[in-house]
Amino acid sequence: MKKNISLSIPKIGNEVTVIFGMNDKPLGNVFHFDDGLVSENTIGFLTEYGLTPNNPEYKKISGVLKIVKEHMLFRVSGEIIFEPLLECVRSLTEFRAKISAPINCFFTPKSVQEKAKINTFKGSNTKDEEEDLEISIEELENYFYTGSFLVLDEMLIDSLYCAIPELPLCRENCLGLCSECGEELNLTDLNGKTRTVAHKKNCSHFKNLH
């Protein structure tokens, strides 16, 4: 297992496309990760939400990011598509939901962290353009880098966490559980198949089906 998910800054150049879990590779400078974002830093999150390849219901993470160099900064934008294993807050049923996690952030040099009063930079959109661009490090989510690598683990996990609903529902009209005996009240399962609501004998809703 690799220690982290990182990109060599010299190989990024002025712009790079980063692909996760997809086979289609666009033209140009491209990095391709095909292992579900697994690293020592991400394994805890991936295991919690059933996103590791050894999970029997594993759904591969996919997505595309674009990283653009803007002077000393690197702007990251794109989205990650994933299907975490969640628990419905009403029925307590485990289910998977397809979620898109938008990503829009900066990576700035670690040295900027010590210079709190400096909050703007001037750069150019491309090496052929000399157009001044003022960038506030407070405009977008900001991460720091040192040395010659961008380490993406923290940014990726933050983005996935933020995209997970606070109150996940297995279906929009989930009926939840019986307040007396705790039996699930939904009349169909997650595949749309009719199910029998079998209340316990001590429940006022119990009906002997025999």
VMD Tcl script that draws the C-alpha trace (Angstrom):
set ca {
  {0.00 0.00 0.00}
  {1.41 3.38 -0.95}
  {1.98 5.96 1.76}
  {0.00 8.74 0.08}
  {-1.60 9.95 -3.14}
  {0.79 12.53 -4.49}
  {1.91 14.26 -7.68}
  {5.39 15.40 -8.56}
  {5.30 19.18 -9.04}
  {7.89 19.18 -11.87}
  {5.70 16.68 -13.75}
  {2.60 18.80 -13.28}
  {4.05 21.59 -15.37}
  {1.53 24.35 -16.06}
  {-1.47 22.03 -16.15}
  {-2.29 18.38 -15.57}
  {-5.41 16.19 -15.67}
  {-5.79 13.64 -12.85}
  {-8.06 10.65 -13.49}
  {-9.37 8.25 -10.84}
  {-10.76 4.84 -11.72}
  {-11.51 5.55 -15.39}
  {-9.97 3.98 -18.46}
  {-10.51 6.90 -20.81}
  {-7.45 9.10 -20.89}
  {-7.68 12.54 -22.52}
  {-4.79 13.92 -24.53}
  {-2.14 15.96 -22.78}
  {-0.41 15.70 -19.43}
  {-2.30 13.01 -17.47}
  {-1.93 11.13 -14.17}
  {-4.06 8.00 -13.77}
  {-4.93 6.39 -10.42}
  {-6.83 3.10 -10.76}
  {-6.77 1.74 -7.20}
  {-9.71 3.43 -5.51}
  {-7.66 6.13 -3.77}
  {-6.13 3.59 -1.41}
  {-3.21 4.84 0.68}
  {-2.07 4.70 4.29}
  {-3.69 8.08 4.87}
  {-7.07 7.25 3.30}
  {-7.61 3.61 4.29}
  {-9.56 4.49 7.47}
  {-12.18 6.52 5.60}
  {-12.41 4.02 2.74}
  {-12.92 1.11 5.15}
  {-15.61 2.97 7.15}
  {-17.70 3.56 4.03}
  {-17.12 0.25 2.22}
  {-14.89 1.77 -0.45}
  {-11.96 -0.65 -0.33}
  {-11.52 -3.20 -3.15}
  {-11.87 -6.15 -0.72}
  {-15.44 -5.10 0.19}
  {-17.91 -7.54 -1.44}
  {-20.07 -4.64 -2.64}
  {-17.16 -2.41 -3.62}
  {-17.95 0.33 -6.10}
  {-14.93 1.89 -7.75}
  {-14.29 5.57 -7.12}
  {-14.02 7.62 -10.29}
  {-13.47 11.22 -11.20}
  {-11.43 13.83 -13.00}
  {-9.47 16.74 -11.57}
  {-7.66 19.53 -13.33}
  {-4.65 21.09 -11.62}
  {-3.48 24.42 -13.01}
  {-0.34 26.23 -11.91}
  {-0.86 29.90 -11.10}
  {2.53 31.30 -10.16}
  {3.33 29.61 -6.80}
  {-0.22 28.30 -6.39}
  {-1.95 25.24 -7.80}
  {-5.69 25.50 -8.40}
  {-7.53 22.15 -8.23}
  {-11.03 21.72 -9.67}
  {-13.25 18.83 -10.73}
  {-15.35 16.13 -9.06}
  {-15.10 12.66 -7.57}
  {-17.95 10.14 -7.97}
  {-18.27 7.51 -5.23}
  {-20.88 5.15 -3.73}
  {-20.37 4.94 0.05}
  {-22.13 2.42 2.25}
  {-24.50 4.44 4.45}
  {-27.09 3.74 7.15}
  {-30.57 5.19 6.73}
  {-31.46 7.46 9.66}
  {-35.09 6.27 9.61}
  {-35.00 2.53 8.87}
  {-31.36 1.82 9.87}
  {-31.05 -0.04 6.56}
  {-27.58 -0.09 4.98}
  {-27.55 1.15 1.42}
  {-25.26 2.66 -1.19}
  {-25.81 6.09 -2.67}
  {-24.08 7.52 -5.73}
  {-22.60 10.86 -4.70}
  {-20.70 13.54 -6.58}
  {-18.10 15.42 -4.53}
  {-17.18 18.75 -6.15}
  {-13.60 19.92 -5.65}
  {-12.41 23.50 -5.89}
  {-9.37 24.48 -3.86}
  {-5.85 25.86 -3.81}
  {-2.53 24.33 -2.85}
  {-0.17 27.06 -1.63}
  {3.43 26.90 -0.40}
  {3.81 26.04 3.27}
  {5.75 29.26 3.74}
  {2.53 31.21 3.16}
  {1.08 29.75 6.35}
  {3.60 31.75 8.37}
  {2.72 34.93 6.52}
  {-0.86 35.52 7.62}
  {-0.84 39.14 6.52}
  {-0.13 38.20 2.91}
  {-3.43 37.11 1.36}
  {-2.98 37.86 -2.32}
  {-0.70 36.64 -5.05}
  {-0.10 37.78 -8.60}
  {0.32 35.25 -11.36}
  {-0.71 34.51 -14.91}
  {-3.24 32.08 -16.38}
  {-0.71 30.56 -18.80}
  {2.96 31.04 -19.53}
  {1.99 32.86 -22.74}
  {-0.18 35.37 -20.94}
  {1.16 38.10 -18.69}
  {-2.26 39.07 -17.40}
  {-2.06 39.85 -13.69}
  {-4.37 37.72 -11.57}
  {-5.08 38.57 -7.96}
  {-5.92 35.50 -5.93}
  {-7.11 35.57 -2.35}
  {-6.17 32.46 -0.39}
  {-9.46 32.90 1.50}
  {-11.64 32.55 -1.64}
  {-11.37 28.75 -1.82}
  {-10.49 25.86 0.48}
  {-6.74 26.05 0.97}
  {-4.12 23.32 1.46}
  {-0.38 23.64 1.82}
  {2.52 21.85 0.18}
  {6.22 21.56 0.88}
  {9.05 20.27 -1.26}
  {8.39 18.96 -4.76}
  {5.10 17.06 -4.26}
  {1.41 17.86 -3.89}
  {-0.04 15.36 -1.41}
  {-3.75 15.02 -2.21}
  {-4.99 12.66 0.55}
  {-6.33 15.26 2.99}
  {-8.02 17.27 0.24}
  {-9.68 14.19 -1.25}
  {-10.97 12.85 2.07}
  {-12.24 16.29 3.15}
  {-14.15 16.60 -0.13}
  {-15.70 13.13 0.16}
  {-16.68 13.65 3.80}
  {-18.35 16.99 3.01}
  {-20.38 15.42 0.18}
  {-21.89 12.69 2.40}
  {-25.40 13.70 3.57}
  {-25.77 14.43 7.27}
  {-29.10 12.56 7.40}
  {-28.91 9.81 4.77}
  {-32.19 8.20 3.65}
  {-32.40 4.85 1.88}
  {-35.28 6.34 -0.14}
  {-36.99 9.73 -0.14}
  {-40.26 8.36 1.27}
  {-38.74 5.97 3.81}
  {-41.33 5.07 6.47}
  {-38.75 4.27 9.11}
  {-39.33 1.87 12.02}
  {-42.37 1.00 14.08}
  {-42.30 3.11 17.24}
  {-43.45 0.13 19.30}
  {-41.53 -2.92 18.10}
  {-38.83 -1.47 15.83}
  {-39.93 -3.35 12.68}
  {-39.11 -1.66 9.38}
  {-42.32 -0.21 7.87}
  {-41.30 0.05 4.21}
  {-43.49 -2.14 2.00}
  {-40.73 -2.76 -0.55}
  {-37.01 -3.45 -0.25}
  {-34.35 -1.36 -1.93}
  {-34.75 -3.39 -5.13}
  {-38.46 -2.64 -5.30}
  {-39.51 -6.15 -4.21}
  {-42.62 -6.34 -1.99}
  {-41.85 -7.29 1.60}
  {-44.00 -8.27 4.58}
  {-44.04 -5.97 7.59}
  {-43.89 -8.49 10.45}
  {-44.63 -6.67 13.69}
  {-43.71 -8.45 16.90}
  {-46.44 -10.12 18.94}
  {-46.37 -7.55 21.71}
  {-46.96 -4.73 19.18}
  {-50.44 -3.26 18.74}
  {-49.95 -3.51 14.95}
  {-49.27 -7.27 15.06}
  {-51.38 -9.41 12.74}
  {-51.18 -13.20 12.77}
  {-50.57 -14.12 9.14}
  {-51.04 -17.85 9.70}
}
mol new
graphics top color blue
foreach p $ca { graphics top sphere $p radius 0.5 }
foreach p [lrange $ca 0 end-1] q [lrange $ca 1 end] { graphics top cylinder $p $q radius 0.2 }
display resetview
